[in-house]
Amino acid sequence: MPMDIDEIIFEAEEKMTKTEQVVVHDFIGVRTGKASPSLIENIQVDVYGSIMRIRELAGITTPESRMLVVQPWDASTVHAIEKAIQKANLGLNPTVDKKSIRIVLPELSTERRLEFSKIAKKMAEDGRVSVRHVRREAMEALKKAKTDGGVTEDAVEHAEKEIQQLTDSTIKKIDVHLAHKEKEIMTV
């Protein structure tokens, strides 16, 4: 069953919006100078014979601007969580303190900040590539709709312009998010 032009545009817009949201969510995991529960909440821990995220196993608080405290709901998971944080390769050194884990974030050096900035740029570029991929799929769907008949050339041309505007707009939003994240990373 052929898709109509409005469906193609709507689907492309939805996919581009989701891509932008994924980029923004990925940026949360990129470290800045401040402690944030989002830095470690998605780290996967091997406990109870399965894989769970830290946020499913413990409460994460930030008592100070450069400190995280992880308080597992089950004290027997403390060492598994500690090991998972070490394995995550975020440059963090968790310290077990009886039934909780304390993580003091070291001051970021300029080199480390630049490294995190590069990581954010790579995430943004991956997002842009995904958006362009969605555009390409939508353009192909429009061509198919045109060859299948029932759609005028003017309607297809108008839809292509609309999809290009969506693409440009979404890429611009990703660039704005990147600029904000880079500023956050480089702020001492």
Secondary structure, DSSP 8 states (H G I E B T S, - for coil): ----HHHHHHHHHHHHHHHHHHHHHHHHTS--SS--GGGTTT-EEEETTEEEEHHHHEEEEEEETTEEEEEESSGGGHHHHHHHHHHTTSS--EEEETTEEEEE-----HHHHHHHHHHHHHHHHHHHHHHHHHHHHHHHHHHHHHHHSSS-HHHHHHHHHHHHHHHHHHHHHHHHHHHHHHHHHH--
